[in-house]
Amino acid sequence: MPTDTTTVDPSGIDAQLPTDVVFDLLSDARRRYALYYLSQRVGAITLEELVDGVVHHEGPVTDDQFVDVTLSFQHNHLGKLVDAGVVRYEPATTRIDREPAATALDPYLELVFDGGASS
């Protein structure tokens, strides 16, 4: 019988996400890179730091692009990531931190970004 969750047990942390949630979170290139960027950091970062990382990943940086990416995270991506339980966001400080459930996405992110696949 097929399973409807993805389970990864790194260092004793049991991270489970429904398969549909995994595919939804990874379906957008910006969100995918943001998740990877967060996985490469220790501790919380600011929304500005995350946006800066995403913008630089996408190519040449313009002020308009920075605003566009910031708005896309404020109005779309952060909500999805928080609702899925893979990040915690503190609007007052704009701090973003990975939740343990995010480790379920790491094998896919490593395949895309460390394995040479196109993002």
C-alpha distances in whole Angstrom, upper triangle without the diagonal:
4,7,10,12,14,16,19,21,25,27,26,25,21,21,18,18,15,14,17,19,19,20,22,24,24,25,29,31,33,30,29,32,33,30,31,34,33,31,35,37,37,38,39,40,42,41,44,43,39,41,43,40,38,42,43,39,40,43,47,47,49,50,49,45,45,46,43,40,42,41,38,37,39,38,34,32,33,32,29,28,30,28,24,26,27,30,33,36,40,42,45,45,42,40,37,35,31,29,27,24,25,24,21,22,25,23,23,26,27,26,28,31,31,30,32,30,32,31
4,7,9,11,13,16,19,22,25,24,23,19,18,15,15,12,11,13,16,15,16,19,20,20,21,25,27,29,27,25,28,29,26,27,31,30,28,31,34,34,35,35,37,38,37,40,39,35,37,39,37,35,38,39,36,36,40,43,44,46,46,45,41,42,42,39,37,38,38,34,33,35,34,30,29,30,29,25,25,27,25,21,23,23,27,30,33,37,38,42,42,39,37,34,32,28,26,24,21,22,21,18,19,21,20,19,23,24,23,24,27,28,27,29,27,28,27
4,6,8,10,13,16,19,22,21,19,16,15,11,11,9,8,11,13,13,14,17,18,18,20,23,26,27,24,23,26,27,24,25,28,27,25,29,31,31,32,32,34,35,34,37,36,33,34,37,34,32,36,37,34,34,38,42,42,44,44,43,40,39,40,37,35,36,35,32,31,33,32,28,26,27,26,22,22,23,21,18,20,20,24,27,30,33,35,38,38,36,34,30,28,25,23,21,17,19,18,15,16,19,18,17,21,22,21,23,26,27,26,28,26,27,26
4,7,10,13,16,19,23,21,19,15,14,10,9,6,5,8,10,10,11,13,15,16,17,21,23,25,22,21,24,24,21,23,26,25,24,27,29,30,30,30,31,33,31,34,34,30,32,34,32,30,33,35,32,32,36,39,39,41,41,40,37,36,37,34,32,32,32,29,27,29,28,25,23,24,22,19,19,20,18,15,17,17,21,24,27,30,32,35,35,33,31,28,26,23,20,19,15,17,17,13,15,18,17,16,19,22,21,22,25,26,25,28,25,26,25
4,6,10,13,16,19,18,15,12,10,6,5,4,5,8,9,9,11,13,14,15,17,20,22,23,20,19,22,22,19,20,23,22,20,24,26,26,26,27,28,30,29,32,31,28,29,32,29,28,31,33,30,31,34,38,37,39,40,38,35,35,35,33,30,31,31,27,26,27,27,24,21,22,21,18,17,18,16,13,14,14,18,21,24,28,30,33,33,30,28,25,23,19,17,15,12,13,13,10,12,15,14,14,17,19,19,20,23,24,23,26,24,25,23
4,7,10,13,16,15,13,10,8,6,5,6,6,10,9,8,10,13,13,13,16,19,20,22,18,17,20,20,16,17,21,19,17,21,23,23,24,25,26,28,27,30,29,26,28,30,27,26,29,30,27,28,32,35,35,38,38,37,34,33,34,32,29,29,30,27,25,27,27,23,21,21,21,18,16,18,17,13,14,13,17,20,23,27,29,32,32,29,27,23,21,17,15,13,10,11,10,7,9,11,11,11,14,16,16,17,20,20,20,23,21,22,21
4,7,10,13,12,10,7,6,5,7,9,10,13,12,11,14,16,15,16,19,21,23,24,20,18,21,21,17,18,21,19,17,20,22,22,23,24,26,28,28,31,29,26,28,31,28,27,31,31,29,30,34,37,37,39,40,39,36,35,36,34,30,31,32,29,26,28,29,26,23,23,22,19,18,19,18,14,14,13,17,20,23,27,29,32,31,29,27,23,20,17,15,12,9,11,9,6,9,11,11,12,15,16,16,19,20,21,21,24,23,24,23
4,6,10,9,8,6,6,7,9,12,12,16,15,12,15,18,16,16,20,22,22,23,20,18,20,20,16,16,19,18,15,17,19,19,20,22,24,27,27,30,27,25,27,29,26,26,29,30,27,29,32,36,36,38,39,38,35,34,35,34,30,30,32,29,26,29,29,26,23,23,23,20,18,19,19,16,15,13,17,20,23,26,29,32,30,28,26,22,19,15,14,10,9,10,7,5,8,9,9,11,13,14,15,17,19,18,19,22,21,23,22
4,6,6,5,5,6,9,12,15,16,19,18,16,19,21,19,20,23,25,25,26,23,21,22,22,18,18,21,19,16,18,19,19,20,22,24,27,28,31,28,26,29,31,28,28,31,32,29,31,34,38,37,40,41,40,37,36,37,36,32,32,34,31,28,30,32,29,25,25,25,23,20,21,21,18,16,15,18,20,24,27,30,32,31,29,26,23,19,16,14,10,10,11,8,8,11,11,11,14,16,16,17,20,21,20,21,24,24,26,25
4,5,6,7,8,11,14,17,18,21,19,17,20,22,20,20,23,25,25,25,22,20,21,20,17,16,18,16,13,15,17,16,17,20,22,25,26,29,26,24,27,28,25,26,30,29,27,30,33,36,35,38,39,39,36,34,36,35,31,31,33,31,28,30,31,29,25,24,25,23,20,21,22,19,17,15,17,20,23,26,29,31,29,28,24,21,18,14,13,10,11,11,7,9,11,10,11,14,15,14,16,19,19,18,19,23,23,25,24
4,6,9,11,14,17,20,22,25,23,20,24,25,23,23,27,28,28,28,25,23,23,23,19,19,20,18,15,17,17,16,17,20,23,26,28,30,27,26,29,30,27,28,32,31,29,32,35,38,37,40,41,41,38,36,38,37,33,33,35,33,30,32,33,31,28,26,28,26,22,23,24,21,19,17,19,21,24,26,30,32,30,28,25,22,18,16,14,11,13,13,10,12,15,13,14,18,18,17,20,22,22,21,22,26,26,29,27
4,6,9,13,16,19,21,24,22,20,24,26,23,24,28,29,29,29,26,24,25,24,21,21,23,20,17,19,20,18,19,21,24,28,29,32,29,27,31,32,29,30,34,34,32,34,37,40,40,42,43,43,40,38,39,38,35,34,36,34,31,32,34,31,28,27,27,26,23,23,23,21,18,17,19,21,24,27,30,32,30,29,26,23,19,16,14,11,12,14,11,12,16,15,16,19,20,20,22,24,24,23,25,28,29,31,29
4,6,10,13,16,18,21,19,17,21,22,20,21,25,26,26,26,23,22,23,22,18,18,20,17,15,18,18,16,17,19,22,25,26,29,27,25,28,30,27,27,31,32,30,32,35,38,37,40,40,40,37,35,36,35,32,31,33,31,27,29,30,28,25,23,24,22,19,19,20,17,14,13,15,17,21,23,27,29,27,26,23,20,16,13,11,7,8,11,8,10,13,13,15,17,18,18,21,23,23,22,24,27,27,29,27
4,6,10,13,15,18,16,15,19,20,19,20,23,25,26,26,23,21,23,22,18,19,21,19,17,20,20,19,19,21,24,26,27,30,28,26,29,31,28,28,32,33,30,32,36,39,38,40,40,40,37,35,36,35,32,32,33,30,27,29,30,27,24,23,23,21,18,18,18,15,13,13,16,18,21,24,27,30,29,27,24,21,18,14,12,8,8,11,9,9,12,13,14,17,18,19,20,23,23,23,24,27,27,29,27
4,7,10,12,15,13,12,15,17,15,16,20,21,22,22,19,18,20,19,15,16,19,16,14,18,18,18,18,19,22,24,24,27,26,23,26,28,25,25,29,30,27,29,33,36,35,37,37,37,34,32,33,32,28,28,29,27,24,25,26,23,20,19,20,17,15,15,15,12,10,10,13,15,19,22,25,28,27,25,22,19,16,12,9,6,4,7,6,6,9,11,12,14,15,16,18,20,21,21,22,25,24,26,24
4,7,9,12,10,10,13,15,14,15,18,20,22,22,19,18,20,20,16,18,20,18,16,20,21,21,21,21,24,26,25,28,27,24,27,29,27,26,29,31,28,30,33,36,36,38,38,37,34,33,33,32,28,28,29,26,24,25,25,23,20,19,19,16,14,15,14,11,10,10,14,16,20,23,26,29,28,26,24,20,18,14,12,9,6,9,9,6,10,12,13,14,16,18,19,20,22,22,23,26,24,26,24
4,6,8,6,6,10,11,10,12,15,17,19,20,16,15,18,18,14,17,19,17,16,20,21,22,21,21,23,25,24,27,26,23,25,27,25,24,27,29,26,27,31,34,34,35,35,34,31,30,31,29,26,26,26,23,21,23,23,19,17,17,16,13,12,13,12,8,9,9,13,16,19,22,24,28,27,25,23,19,17,14,12,11,7,9,10,7,9,12,13,13,15,17,18,19,21,22,23,25,23,24,21
4,5,5,6,9,10,11,13,14,17,20,21,17,17,20,20,17,19,22,20,19,23,25,25,25,25,26,27,26,29,29,25,27,30,27,26,29,31,28,28,32,35,35,37,37,35,32,32,32,30,27,27,27,24,22,24,23,20,18,18,17,14,13,15,13,9,11,12,16,18,21,25,26,30,30,27,26,22,21,17,15,15,11,12,13,10,11,15,15,14,17,19,19,20,22,24,24,26,24,24,22
4,5,5,6,9,10,11,12,15,18,19,16,15,19,19,16,18,21,21,19,23,25,26,26,26,27,28,27,30,29,25,26,29,27,25,28,30,27,27,31,34,34,36,36,35,31,31,32,29,26,27,27,24,22,25,24,20,18,19,18,15,15,17,15,11,14,14,17,20,23,27,28,32,31,29,27,23,22,19,17,16,13,13,14,10,10,14,14,12,15,18,17,18,20,22,22,23,21,21,20
4,5,5,6,9,10,10,14,17,18,15,15,19,19,17,19,22,21,21,24,26,27,27,26,27,28,26,29,28,25,25,28,26,24,27,29,26,26,30,33,33,34,34,33,30,30,30,27,25,26,25,21,21,23,21,18,16,18,16,13,13,16,13,11,14,14,17,20,22,26,27,31,31,28,27,23,22,20,18,18,14,14,16,13,12,16,16,14,16,19,19,18,21,23,23,24,22,21,19
4,5,5,6,8,10,12,15,16,13,13,16,16,14,16,19,18,18,21,23,24,24,23,23,24,22,25,25,21,22,25,24,21,24,26,24,24,28,31,30,32,32,30,27,27,27,25,22,23,22,19,18,19,18,15,13,14,13,9,10,12,10,7,10,10,13,16,18,22,23,27,27,24,23,19,19,16,15,15,11,11,13,11,10,14,15,13,15,18,18,18,20,22,22,24,21,21,19
4,5,5,6,9,11,13,15,12,10,14,14,11,13,17,16,15,19,21,22,22,22,22,24,22,25,24,20,21,24,22,20,23,25,22,22,26,29,29,31,31,30,27,26,27,25,22,23,23,19,18,20,20,16,14,15,15,11,10,13,12,9,11,10,13,17,19,23,24,28,27,24,23,19,18,15,14,14,11,10,11,8,7,11,11,9,11,14,14,14,16,19,19,20,18,18,16
4,6,5,6,9,12,14,11,10,14,15,13,15,18,18,17,21,23,25,25,24,25,25,23,26,25,21,22,25,22,20,23,24,21,21,25,28,28,30,31,29,26,26,27,24,21,23,23,19,18,21,20,16,14,16,16,12,12,15,14,12,14,13,16,20,21,25,26,30,29,26,25,21,21,18,18,18,14,13,14,12,10,13,13,10,12,15,14,14,16,19,18,19,17,16,14
4,5,5,8,11,12,10,10,14,14,13,15,18,18,18,21,23,25,25,23,23,24,21,24,24,20,20,23,21,18,21,23,21,20,24,27,27,28,28,27,24,24,24,21,19,20,19,16,15,18,16,12,11,13,13,9,10,13,12,10,13,13,15,18,19,23,23,27,27,24,23,20,20,17,17,18,15,13,16,13,11,15,16,13,14,17,17,16,18,21,21,22,19,18,15
4,6,7,9,10,7,7,11,10,9,12,14,14,14,17,19,21,21,20,20,20,18,20,20,16,17,20,18,15,18,21,18,18,22,25,24,26,26,25,22,21,22,19,16,18,18,14,13,15,15,11,9,11,11,7,7,11,11,8,11,10,12,15,16,20,21,24,24,21,20,16,16,14,14,15,12,10,13,11,9,12,14,11,11,15,15,14,15,18,19,20,17,17,14
4,6,7,9,7,5,9,10,9,10,13,14,14,16,19,21,22,21,20,21,19,21,20,17,17,20,17,15,18,19,16,16,20,23,23,25,26,25,21,21,22,20,17,19,19,15,14,18,17,14,11,13,14,11,10,14,14,12,14,12,14,18,19,23,23,27,26,23,22,18,18,15,16,17,14,12,13,12,8,11,12,8,8,12,12,10,12,15,16,16,14,13,10
4,7,9,8,7,11,12,12,13,16,17,17,20,22,24,25,24,23,23,21,22,22,18,18,21,19,15,18,20,17,16,20,23,23,25,26,24,20,21,22,19,16,19,18,15,15,18,17,13,11,14,15,12,12,16,16,14,17,15,17,20,21,24,25,28,28,24,24,20,21,19,19,20,17,15,17,15,12,15,15,12,12,15,14,12,14,18,18,18,14,13,10
4,6,5,6,9,10,11,12,14,15,17,19,20,23,24,22,21,21,18,19,19,15,15,17,16,12,14,17,14,13,17,20,20,21,22,20,17,17,18,15,13,15,15,11,12,15,14,11,9,12,14,11,12,15,16,14,17,15,16,19,19,23,23,26,25,22,22,19,19,18,19,21,19,16,18,17,14,16,17,13,12,16,16,13,14,18,18,18,15,13,9
4,6,5,6,9,10,11,12,14,15,17,19,22,23,21,20,20,17,18,17,14,13,15,13,10,12,13,10,9,13,16,17,19,20,18,15,16,17,14,12,15,15,12,12,16,16,13,11,14,16,14,14,17,18,17,19,17,17,20,20,23,23,27,26,22,21,19,19,18,20,22,20,16,18,18,14,15,16,13,11,14,14,11,11,15,16,15,12,10,6
4,5,5,6,9,10,10,12,14,15,17,20,20,19,17,16,13,14,14,11,9,12,10,7,9,11,9,8,12,15,15,16,17,16,12,12,14,11,8,11,12,9,9,13,13,11,8,11,14,12,12,15,17,16,18,15,15,18,17,20,20,23,22,18,18,16,17,16,19,21,19,16,18,18,15,16,17,15,12,15,16,13,13,16,18,17,15,13,9
4,5,5,6,9,10,10,12,14,16,18,18,17,15,15,13,15,14,11,11,13,12,9,12,14,12,12,16,19,18,19,20,19,15,15,16,14,10,12,13,10,8,12,12,10,6,9,11,9,8,12,14,12,14,12,12,15,15,18,18,22,21,17,16,13,14,13,15,17,16,12,15,15,12,13,15,13,11,14,15,13,13,16,18,18,16,14,11
4,5,5,6,9,10,11,13,15,18,19,18,17,17,15,17,16,12,13,15,12,10,13,14,11,12,16,19,19,21,22,21,18,17,19,17,13,15,17,13,12,16,16,13,10,12,14,12,11,14,16,14,15,12,13,16,17,21,21,25,23,20,19,15,15,14,16,17,15,12,13,13,9,10,12,9,7,11,12,9,10,13,14,14,13,11,8
4,5,5,6,8,10,11,13,16,17,16,15,16,14,15,13,10,10,12,9,7,10,11,8,9,13,16,16,18,20,19,16,15,17,16,12,14,16,13,12,16,17,15,11,13,16,14,12,16,18,16,17,14,14,17,17,20,21,24,22,19,18,15,15,14,16,18,17,13,14,15,12,11,13,11,8,11,12,9,8,12,14,14,13,11,8
4,5,5,6,9,10,11,14,14,13,11,12,10,12,10,7,8,10,8,6,10,11,10,11,15,17,16,18,19,19,15,14,16,15,11,12,14,12,10,13,15,13,9,10,13,12,10,13,16,14,15,12,11,13,13,17,17,20,18,15,14,11,11,11,14,16,15,12,14,15,12,12,15,13,10,13,15,13,11,14,17,17,16,15,11
4,5,5,6,9,10,13,13,13,12,14,13,15,13,9,12,14,11,10,14,15,13,14,18,21,20,22,23,22,19,18,19,18,14,15,17,15,12,15,17,14,10,11,13,12,9,12,14,12,12,9,9,12,13,17,18,21,19,16,14,11,10,9,11,13,12,8,10,11,8,8,12,10,8,11,13,12,11,13,16,17,16,15,12
4,5,5,6,9,12,14,14,13,15,15,16,13,10,13,14,10,10,14,14,11,14,17,20,19,22,23,23,20,19,21,20,16,17,19,17,15,18,20,17,14,14,17,15,13,15,18,16,16,12,12,15,16,20,21,24,22,19,17,13,12,11,13,14,14,10,10,12,9,8,10,9,6,8,10,9,8,10,13,14,13,13,11
4,5,5,7,10,12,12,10,12,12,13,10,7,10,10,7,8,11,11,10,13,15,18,17,20,21,21,18,16,19,18,14,15,18,16,14,17,19,18,14,14,17,16,14,16,19,17,17,13,12,15,15,18,19,22,19,16,14,11,11,10,14,15,16,12,13,15,12,11,14,13,10,11,14,12,10,12,15,16,16,16,13
4,5,5,8,9,8,8,11,11,13,10,8,11,12,10,11,14,14,13,16,19,21,20,22,23,23,20,18,20,20,16,16,18,17,14,16,19,17,13,12,16,15,12,13,17,15,14,10,9,11,12,15,17,19,17,14,12,9,8,7,10,12,13,9,11,13,11,10,14,14,11,12,16,15,13,14,17,19,19,19,16
4,6,8,10,11,11,14,15,16,14,11,15,15,12,13,17,17,15,18,20,23,23,25,26,26,23,21,23,23,19,19,22,20,17,20,22,20,16,15,18,17,13,15,18,16,15,11,11,13,15,18,20,23,20,18,15,12,10,8,10,11,12,8,8,11,9,7,11,12,9,9,13,13,11,12,15,17,17,18,15
4,7,10,11,11,14,15,16,13,11,15,14,11,13,16,15,14,17,19,22,21,24,25,26,23,21,24,23,20,20,23,21,19,21,24,22,18,18,21,20,17,18,21,19,18,14,14,16,17,20,22,24,21,19,16,13,12,10,13,14,15,12,11,14,13,10,13,14,11,10,14,14,11,11,15,16,18,18,16
4,6,8,8,12,13,14,11,10,14,14,11,14,17,16,15,19,21,23,22,24,25,26,23,21,23,23,20,19,22,21,18,20,23,22,19,17,20,20,17,18,21,20,18,14,13,14,15,17,19,21,18,16,13,11,9,9,13,14,16,13,13,16,15,13,16,17,14,14,18,17,15,15,19,20,21,22,19
4,7,9,12,15,16,13,13,17,17,15,17,20,20,19,22,24,26,25,27,27,29,26,23,25,26,22,22,25,24,20,22,25,24,21,19,22,21,18,18,22,20,18,15,13,14,15,17,20,21,17,16,13,11,9,9,12,13,15,13,13,17,16,14,18,19,16,16,20,20,18,18,21,23,24,25,23
4,7,10,13,15,12,12,16,17,15,18,21,21,21,24,26,27,26,28,27,28,26,23,25,25,22,20,23,23,19,20,23,23,19,17,20,20,16,16,20,19,16,14,11,11,12,13,16,17,14,13,10,9,6,8,10,12,15,13,14,18,17,16,20,21,18,19,23,23,20,21,24,26,27,27,24
4,7,10,12,10,10,14,15,14,16,19,19,20,22,24,26,24,25,24,26,23,20,21,22,19,17,20,20,16,17,20,20,17,14,17,18,14,14,18,18,15,13,10,9,9,10,13,14,11,10,6,5,4,7,10,13,15,14,15,18,18,17,21,22,19,20,24,23,21,22,25,27,27,27,24
4,7,8,6,7,10,11,11,13,15,16,17,19,21,22,20,22,21,22,20,17,18,19,16,14,17,17,14,15,18,18,16,13,16,18,15,15,19,19,17,14,11,11,10,11,12,13,10,8,5,5,7,10,13,16,18,15,17,20,19,18,22,22,19,20,24,22,20,22,25,26,26,26,22
4,5,5,6,9,10,11,13,14,16,17,19,21,21,19,20,18,19,18,14,15,17,14,12,14,15,12,12,16,17,15,12,15,17,15,15,18,19,18,16,12,11,9,9,10,11,8,5,4,6,9,12,15,18,20,17,20,22,21,21,24,24,21,23,26,24,22,24,27,28,28,26,23
4,5,5,6,8,10,11,12,14,15,17,19,19,17,17,16,17,15,11,12,13,10,8,11,11,8,9,13,13,11,9,13,15,13,13,17,18,17,15,12,11,9,10,9,11,9,5,6,6,10,13,16,19,20,17,20,22,20,20,24,23,20,22,25,23,21,24,27,27,26,25,21
4,5,5,6,9,10,10,12,14,15,17,17,14,14,13,14,13,9,10,12,10,8,11,12,10,11,15,16,14,13,16,18,16,17,20,21,21,19,15,15,13,13,12,13,11,8,9,10,13,16,19,22,23,20,23,25,23,22,26,25,21,23,26,24,22,24,27,27,27,25,21
4,6,5,6,9,10,11,12,14,16,16,14,15,15,16,14,11,13,15,12,10,14,15,12,14,17,17,15,14,17,19,16,17,21,21,20,18,15,15,13,14,14,15,12,10,9,10,12,14,18,21,22,19,21,23,21,20,23,23,19,21,24,21,19,21,24,24,24,23,20
4,5,5,6,9,10,11,13,15,16,14,16,15,16,14,11,13,13,10,9,12,12,9,12,15,14,12,11,15,15,13,15,18,18,18,15,12,13,12,14,14,16,14,10,10,8,11,12,16,18,19,16,18,20,18,17,20,19,16,18,21,18,16,19,22,22,22,20,17
4,5,5,6,8,10,11,13,14,11,12,12,12,10,7,9,10,6,6,10,10,8,10,13,13,11,11,15,16,14,16,19,20,20,17,15,16,14,15,15,17,15,11,12,11,14,15,19,22,22,18,21,23,20,20,23,21,18,20,22,19,18,20,23,22,22,20,17
4,6,5,6,9,10,11,11,9,11,11,12,10,7,10,12,9,9,13,13,12,14,17,17,15,15,19,19,18,20,23,23,23,20,18,19,17,18,17,19,17,14,14,14,16,17,21,24,24,21,23,25,22,21,24,22,19,20,23,20,18,20,23,22,22,20,17
4,6,5,6,9,10,12,11,13,14,15,12,10,13,14,10,11,15,14,13,15,18,17,15,15,19,19,17,19,22,22,21,18,16,18,17,19,19,21,18,15,15,13,15,16,19,21,22,18,20,22,19,18,20,19,15,17,19,17,14,16,19,19,19,17,14
4,5,5,6,9,11,10,12,13,14,10,9,12,11,8,10,13,11,10,14,16,15,12,13,17,17,15,18,21,20,21,18,16,18,17,19,19,22,19,16,16,14,16,16,19,22,21,18,20,21,18,17,20,18,14,16,18,15,13,16,19,18,17,15,12
4,5,5,7,8,6,9,10,10,7,6,10,9,7,9,12,12,12,15,17,16,14,16,19,19,18,21,23,23,24,21,19,21,19,21,21,23,21,17,18,17,19,20,23,25,25,22,23,25,21,21,23,21,18,20,21,18,16,19,21,20,19,17,14
4,5,5,7,6,10,12,13,10,9,13,13,11,13,16,15,15,18,20,20,17,19,22,22,21,23,26,25,26,23,21,23,22,24,23,25,23,20,20,18,20,21,24,26,26,23,24,25,22,21,23,21,18,19,20,17,15,17,20,18,18,16,14
4,6,9,9,13,15,15,12,12,15,14,12,14,17,15,15,18,20,19,16,18,21,21,19,22,25,24,24,21,20,23,22,24,24,26,24,21,20,19,20,20,23,25,24,21,22,23,19,18,20,18,14,16,17,14,11,14,16,14,15,12,10
4,7,8,11,13,13,9,11,14,12,10,13,16,14,15,18,19,18,16,18,21,21,20,23,25,24,26,23,22,24,23,25,25,27,25,22,22,20,22,22,25,27,26,22,24,24,21,20,22,19,16,18,18,15,13,16,18,16,15,12,10
4,6,9,13,13,10,11,15,14,12,15,18,17,18,21,22,21,20,21,25,24,23,26,29,28,29,26,25,27,26,28,27,29,27,24,24,23,25,25,28,30,29,26,27,28,24,23,25,22,19,20,21,17,15,18,20,17,17,14,13
4,7,10,11,9,10,14,14,13,16,18,18,19,22,23,23,21,23,26,26,26,29,31,31,32,29,27,29,27,29,28,30,28,25,25,24,26,27,31,33,32,29,30,31,28,27,28,26,23,24,25,21,19,22,24,21,21,18,16
4,7,8,7,7,11,11,11,13,15,16,17,19,21,21,20,21,24,25,24,27,29,29,30,27,26,27,25,26,25,26,25,22,23,22,25,26,29,32,31,28,30,31,27,27,29,27,23,25,26,23,20,23,25,23,23,20,18
4,5,5,6,9,10,11,12,14,15,17,18,20,21,20,22,25,26,25,28,30,30,31,29,27,28,26,26,25,26,25,22,23,23,26,28,31,34,33,30,32,33,30,30,32,29,26,28,29,26,24,27,29,26,26,23,21
4,5,5,6,9,10,11,12,14,16,17,18,20,20,21,23,25,25,26,29,30,31,29,26,27,24,24,22,23,22,20,22,22,25,27,30,33,33,30,32,34,31,31,33,31,28,30,31,28,26,29,31,29,29,26,23
4,5,5,6,9,10,11,12,14,15,16,18,18,20,22,23,24,26,28,29,30,28,26,27,24,25,22,24,23,20,23,23,26,27,30,33,33,30,32,33,30,30,33,30,27,30,31,27,26,29,31,29,28,25,22
4,5,5,6,8,10,10,12,14,15,16,16,17,20,21,21,23,25,26,27,25,23,24,22,23,22,24,23,19,21,21,23,25,28,31,30,27,29,30,27,27,29,27,24,26,27,23,22,25,27,25,24,21,18
4,5,5,6,9,10,11,12,14,15,15,16,19,20,20,21,24,25,26,23,21,22,19,20,18,20,19,16,18,18,21,22,25,28,28,25,27,29,26,26,28,26,23,25,27,24,22,25,27,26,25,22,19
4,6,5,6,9,10,10,12,14,14,15,18,19,20,21,23,25,25,24,22,22,19,20,17,19,18,15,18,18,21,23,26,29,29,26,29,30,27,28,30,28,25,28,29,26,25,28,30,29,28,25,22
4,5,5,6,9,10,11,12,12,14,16,17,18,20,22,23,24,23,21,22,19,21,18,21,20,17,19,19,22,23,26,29,28,25,28,28,25,26,29,26,23,26,27,24,23,27,28,27,25,22,19
4,5,5,6,9,10,10,10,11,14,15,15,17,19,20,21,20,18,19,17,18,17,19,18,15,16,15,18,19,22,25,24,21,24,25,22,23,25,23,20,23,24,21,20,23,25,24,23,20,17
4,5,5,6,9,10,10,10,13,15,15,16,18,20,20,19,17,17,14,15,13,16,15,11,14,13,17,18,21,24,24,21,24,25,23,24,26,24,22,24,26,23,22,25,28,27,26,23,20
4,5,5,6,8,9,10,12,14,15,16,18,19,21,20,18,18,15,16,14,16,17,13,16,15,19,20,22,26,25,23,26,27,24,25,28,26,23,26,28,25,24,28,30,29,27,25,21
4,6,5,5,6,8,10,11,12,14,16,17,19,18,16,17,15,17,15,18,18,15,16,15,18,19,21,24,23,20,23,24,21,23,25,23,20,24,25,22,22,25,27,26,24,22,18
4,6,5,5,5,8,9,10,11,13,15,16,14,13,13,11,13,12,15,15,11,13,11,14,15,17,21,20,17,20,21,19,20,23,21,19,22,24,21,20,24,26,25,24,22,18
4,6,7,6,8,10,11,11,13,15,16,16,14,13,10,12,10,13,13,10,12,12,15,17,18,22,21,19,23,24,21,23,26,24,22,25,27,25,24,27,29,29,28,26,22
4,7,7,7,9,12,12,13,15,17,17,15,15,13,15,12,16,17,14,16,15,18,19,20,23,22,20,24,24,22,24,27,25,23,27,28,25,25,29,31,30,28,26,22
4,6,6,7,9,10,11,13,15,15,14,15,13,16,14,18,19,15,16,15,17,17,18,21,20,18,21,21,19,21,24,21,20,24,25,22,23,26,28,27,25,23,19
4,5,5,6,9,10,11,13,12,11,12,11,14,14,18,18,14,15,12,14,14,15,18,17,14,18,18,16,18,20,18,16,20,21,19,19,23,24,24,22,20,17
4,5,5,6,8,10,11,10,8,9,8,11,10,14,14,11,11,9,11,12,13,16,15,13,17,18,16,18,21,19,18,21,23,21,21,24,26,26,25,23,19
4,5,5,6,8,10,11,9,10,9,12,11,15,16,13,14,12,13,14,14,17,16,15,18,18,17,20,23,21,20,23,25,23,23,26,28,29,27,25,22
4,6,5,6,9,9,9,11,11,15,15,19,19,16,16,13,14,13,13,16,14,13,16,16,14,17,20,18,17,21,22,20,21,24,26,26,24,23,19
4,6,5,6,6,6,8,9,13,14,17,17,14,13,10,11,9,10,13,11,9,13,13,12,14,17,16,15,18,20,19,19,22,24,24,23,22,18
4,5,5,6,5,6,7,10,12,15,15,13,12,10,10,10,9,12,11,11,14,15,14,17,20,19,18,21,23,22,22,25,27,28,26,26,22
4,5,8,8,9,10,13,15,18,19,17,16,13,14,13,11,14,12,12,16,15,15,18,21,20,19,23,24,23,24,27,28,29,27,27,23
4,6,8,10,12,16,17,21,21,18,17,14,13,11,10,11,9,9,12,12,12,15,17,16,16,20,21,21,22,24,25,27,25,24,21
4,6,7,10,14,16,19,19,17,15,12,11,9,7,9,7,8,11,11,12,14,17,17,17,20,22,22,22,24,26,27,26,26,23
4,7,10,14,16,19,18,16,14,10,9,6,5,7,5,4,8,9,9,11,14,14,14,16,19,18,19,20,22,24,23,23,20
4,6,10,13,15,15,12,10,7,5,4,5,8,8,7,11,12,12,13,17,17,15,18,21,20,20,21,24,25,24,24,21
4,7,10,12,12,10,8,6,5,6,6,10,11,11,14,16,16,17,21,20,19,21,24,24,23,25,27,29,28,28,24
4,6,9,9,7,6,5,7,9,10,14,14,14,17,19,18,19,23,23,21,23,26,25,24,26,29,30,29,28,25
4,6,6,5,5,7,9,12,13,17,18,17,20,22,22,23,27,26,24,27,29,28,27,29,32,33,32,31,28
4,5,5,7,9,12,15,16,20,21,20,23,25,24,25,29,28,26,29,31,30,28,31,34,34,33,32,28
4,6,8,11,14,17,18,22,23,22,26,28,27,28,32,31,29,31,34,33,31,33,36,37,36,35,31
4,5,9,12,15,17,21,22,21,24,26,26,26,30,30,27,29,32,31,29,31,34,35,34,33,30
4,7,10,13,16,19,20,19,22,24,23,23,27,26,24,26,29,27,26,28,31,31,31,30,26
4,7,10,13,16,18,16,19,21,21,21,25,24,22,24,27,26,24,26,29,30,30,29,25
4,7,10,13,14,13,15,18,17,17,21,21,18,20,23,22,21,23,26,27,26,26,22
4,6,10,12,10,12,15,15,15,19,19,17,19,22,21,20,21,25,26,26,26,22
4,7,8,6,9,11,11,11,15,16,14,16,19,19,18,19,22,24,23,24,21
4,5,6,8,10,11,12,16,17,16,17,20,21,20,21,24,26,25,26,23
4,5,6,8,10,11,14,16,15,17,19,20,20,21,23,25,25,26,23
4,5,6,8,10,13,14,14,16,18,19,19,20,22,24,24,24,22
4,5,6,7,10,11,10,13,15,16,16,17,19,21,20,21,18
4,5,5,8,10,10,11,14,15,15,15,17,20,20,21,19
4,6,7,8,10,11,13,14,16,16,17,20,19,20,18
4,6,6,6,9,10,11,12,13,14,17,16,17,15
4,5,5,6,8,10,10,11,12,15,14,16,14
4,6,5,6,9,10,10,10,13,13,15,14
4,5,5,6,9,10,10,12,11,12,11
4,5,5,6,8,9,11,10,11,9
4,5,5,5,6,9,9,12,11
4,6,6,5,7,7,10,10
4,6,6,6,5,6,6
4,6,6,6,8,7
4,6,8,10,10
4,6,9,10
4,7,9
4,6
4
